[in-house]
């Protein structure tokens, strides 16, 4: 059986956090931070570019892996350590991320999403009056 | 003759030599561990066995695949230069997988041809096809006198 990866929500509000996943298959992910922004890596072995969909709706980044599980196959499994399954995983983006500055690339079963940070000018400044 | 063999039960075309050392303790604390050893499938078709390794994010030439005696070894040791490390230098906030360095070994059965090995790396899955040898029927019928 495939090893399950239960996501543990991150406690810090300033980083992308996974909020939901509808299917039983949750791909493993890495999140790293550099000076330019956040880098999200999602392991999607077996998935081609055409089978992946990324939707950004407000601060919700959703990644969908589309795949119809083959019911009949001529091959016989002697050992099954992993299986390709459709998935859906969402990340809630923090307000420090510039939604216009997100790019994605899939290469050799690894989906890389770069999330750029807002510049100082883009940040909304709220002054709170002291009564 | 193969019809008399139950795959994975009375007959094993391979033996996963290092699975315990690589995975045994990691699985114990599954929620806290990084997946650093790829999972595998072994499939049987009429003419061949297929070993699949789920190892996303690598390049084809980073795999070192060899057969010595009856052991198939798949090795990856992705060394980064100091310059690369300094340049990238990311701080990981969450790390669930890393396939930069691992070794998987499979002990092959006698009926596997070591000359006909085909390896492909597509969408992060390494597939190694091992041809089955033509098995000569070794049964000998003994007449009752």
Interface residues (C-beta under 8 A of the other chain):
Chain A: X2 X3 X4 X5 X6 X8 X10 X12 X15 X28 X29 X30 X31 X32 X33 X34 X38 X39 X41 X43 X44 X45 X46 X47 X48 X74 X75 X76 X77 X78 X79 X80 X81 X82 X83 X107 X108 X109 X110
Chain B: X7 X8 X12 X13 X14 X16 X27 X30 X31 X35 X39 X40 X41 X42 X43 X44 X45 X46 X49 X50 X52 X54 X55 X56 X57 X58 X59 X88 X89 X90 X91 X92 X93 X94 X95 X96 X97 X98 X121 X123 X124 X125
